[in-house]
Amino acid sequence: MLKKILAVLAMLYAFAAFAATDVNKASAAELDGIKGIGPGISTKILDERKKGAFKDWQDFIDRVKGVGENNAAKFSAEGLTVNGATFKGVAASPTAKKDDKPAAKAEEKKAAASAAMKEEKKDAKADAKAQAKAKKEADKKAKAEAKAEAKAQKADAAKPAASAAKPAASAASAKK
């Protein structure tokens, strides 16, 4: 029975340790319990809170000197809330945020490699298209040259026959 009570107490303590701490309701000790908030910042928070409750995270950042967006994100990840709200969708645990960095870098590298491959394929297609066009033009030019040469050869072949016919005609007219 004693073990069960101790286990329940340990679970309640663990739950309380992971529970969110609202900046508008927390004591100095509770604020100091948030990783990254020391006595200096907790005093500033309490002094500003005396002037009025924090409306939202932006109000908190604006009024508490030394707290910017980066610190607000860290505090929120550690369990600090303003009126029950976390800061701009911060990950639930700071370890998850840290673990995401290598994955994000790997994704960036993968995306860059994919983009490079797409660019290479695009360049290869453009090169193949340019080569095909050049080959087509060269074939067209060669065909035109062959046609011109055949026409020239025909003309050359016709010239001797015509020039041979002229002397024969000249000779025939001379005989008369």
ABEGO torsion letter per residue (X at the ends): XAAAAAAAAAAAAAAAAABBBBAAABBAAAAAABBGBBAAAAAAAAAAAAAEBBABAAAAAAABBGBBAAAAAAAAAAGBBBGGBBBGGBBABAAAAAAAAAAAAAAAAAAAAAAAAAAAAAAAAAAAAAAAAAAAAAAAAAAAAAAAAAAAAAAAAAAAAAAAAAAAAAAAAAAX
